[in-house]
Amino acid sequence: MNSIISSQQTSRELTDKQQLFLDSLVETQGDAKQAAALAGYSGGHYQVLKSLKNEVLELTKDVLAHNAPKAAFKLLEIMDSDKPIPQASNKLNAAQSLLDRVGVSKSEKLDINLQTSGGIFIMPDKAPINIEAEDVEYEEEPYFQEEETRSEQPYVGETNEGEEE
């Protein structure tokens, strides 16, 4: 695990105490409370984590990257084994998850084949059309007859109240 610490490059200068905390974090396998105590911090390890957030995230990425080959070999071991492996599905999921997080994941390929019978036809710009209107006078004829004339002439099949059929 010490090779992980030495490969970590920080963008800012860390105090000896902060660097000791990061080293201890790896040695304690992520136990921040124990790492803070080993580095000499008294009390809240949350403040230490907060102040070293970016460095802890970089360290975490490095730990995952260094363990990616182990995950790959575990996948192969599970795949090639003829014997039953205890908790094989959990180990498989953990290995796949670790590989996904470090960027080694299955690629998804989308193949689109579109066959068309025609091409694209681009029309020219439309020219504006000017329409000149002319004044026209016309007489309006009633479309429907007045109510009075309608009642005098019943429709076919309609009878007035006093008439017999």
C-alpha positions in Angstrom: 0.0 0.0 0.0 2.9 2.4 0.5 3.4 2.5 -3.3 0.0 4.2 -3.5 1.1 7.0 -1.2 4.4 7.7 -3.0 2.6 7.9 -6.4 0.1 10.5 -5.1 0.9 14.0 -6.3 -0.7 16.9 -4.5 -1.2 20.4 -5.9 -0.5 22.0 -2.6 2.2 21.6 0.1 1.0 19.4 3.0 2.2 19.6 6.5 4.0 16.6 8.0 0.9 16.0 10.1 -1.4 16.1 7.1 0.8 13.7 5.1 1.0 11.4 8.1 -2.8 11.4 8.2 -3.0 10.4 4.5 -0.3 7.7 5.0 -2.2 6.4 8.1 -5.5 6.4 6.2 -4.0 3.9 3.8 -2.5 1.8 6.6 -5.8 1.7 8.5 -7.6 0.8 5.2 -9.8 3.9 5.3 -10.5 4.3 9.0 -10.3 8.1 9.3 -10.8 8.2 13.1 -7.9 5.8 13.7 -5.8 7.6 11.0 -6.3 10.9 12.7 -5.3 9.5 16.1 -2.1 8.0 14.6 -1.3 11.3 12.9 -1.6 13.1 16.2 -4.9 14.9 15.7 -7.0 15.2 18.8 -10.7 15.2 18.6 -12.7 15.5 15.3 -11.3 13.7 12.4 -14.1 15.3 10.4 -12.2 18.6 10.2 -9.1 16.8 9.0 -11.2 15.1 6.3 -12.8 18.3 5.3 -9.5 20.2 5.0 -8.0 17.3 3.0 -11.0 16.5 0.9 -9.3 16.8 -2.5 -6.3 14.8 -1.4 -8.5 12.1 0.1 -10.4 11.8 -3.1 -7.2 11.5 -5.1 -5.9 8.9 -2.7 -9.2 7.0 -3.1 -8.9 7.0 -6.9 -5.3 5.8 -6.6 -6.4 2.9 -4.3 -9.1 1.8 -6.7 -6.7 2.1 -9.7 -4.1 0.0 -7.9 -6.7 -2.7 -7.2 -8.2 -2.8 -10.7 -5.9 -5.7 -11.8 -6.9 -7.7 -8.7 -10.6 -7.1 -9.7 -9.9 -8.2 -13.3 -8.2 -11.4 -12.1 -11.1 -12.1 -9.7 -13.5 -11.9 -12.7 -11.3 -14.4 -14.6 -11.1 -16.7 -11.6 -14.8 -16.8 -11.2 -15.3 -17.3 -14.9 -12.8 -20.1 -15.2 -13.6 -21.9 -11.9 -15.2 -25.4 -12.1 -15.7 -25.4 -8.4 -18.3 -23.5 -6.5 -17.1 -20.2 -5.2 -18.6 -18.9 -2.0 -20.4 -15.6 -2.5 -19.4 -15.6 -6.2 -22.2 -13.2 -7.2 -21.1 -10.7 -4.5 -17.5 -11.0 -5.6 -18.4 -10.6 -9.2 -20.5 -7.5 -8.5 -17.7 -6.0 -6.4 -15.1 -6.6 -9.1 -17.4 -5.2 -11.9 -18.2 -2.1 -9.8 -14.5 -1.4 -9.1 -13.6 -1.8 -12.7 -16.5 0.5 -13.7 -15.3 3.2 -11.3 -11.7 3.2 -12.7 -13.0 3.4 -16.2 -12.7 -0.2 -17.4 -16.3 -1.0 -18.3 -18.1 -2.6 -21.1 -18.5 -0.4 -24.1 -22.0 0.1 -25.5 -22.1 0.4 -29.2 -25.0 1.7 -31.1 -25.2 0.7 -34.8 -27.6 2.7 -36.9 -28.1 1.5 -40.5 -30.7 3.6 -42.3 -31.4 2.7 -45.8 -33.5 5.2 -47.8 -34.8 5.0 -51.3 -34.4 8.7 -52.1 -32.1 11.5 -51.5 -32.6 14.9 -50.0 -34.0 17.6 -52.3 -33.4 21.1 -51.3 -35.9 23.6 -52.6 -34.8 27.2 -53.6 -35.9 30.1 -51.4 -39.4 31.1 -52.0 -40.0 34.5 -53.6 -42.6 36.8 -52.0 -46.0 36.9 -53.8 -47.7 40.2 -54.1 -51.5 40.0 -54.4 -53.4 43.1 -55.4 -56.9 43.3 -54.1 -59.7 45.0 -55.9 -63.0 46.4 -54.5 -66.0 44.4 -55.6 -69.6 45.1 -54.7 -72.1 42.3 -54.4 -75.6 41.7 -53.2 -76.3 39.5 -50.3 -79.0 37.0 -50.7 -80.4 35.4 -47.6 -79.3 31.9 -47.3 -82.1 30.8 -45.0 -85.8 31.8 -45.3 -87.3 33.9 -42.6 -89.0 32.0 -39.8 -92.5 33.2 -40.9 -92.1 31.7 -44.4 -90.7 28.5 -43.1 -93.8 27.9 -40.9 -96.1 28.4 -43.9 -94.3 25.8 -46.0 -93.6 22.7 -43.9 -90.8 20.4 -44.8 -91.6 16.9 -46.2 -92.8 14.7 -43.4 -93.6 17.7 -41.2 -97.2 18.7 -40.5 -98.9 21.6 -38.9 -100.8 20.9 -35.8 -104.2 21.5 -37.4 -103.6 19.3 -40.5 -104.2 15.7 -40.9 -101.9 13.4 -42.7 
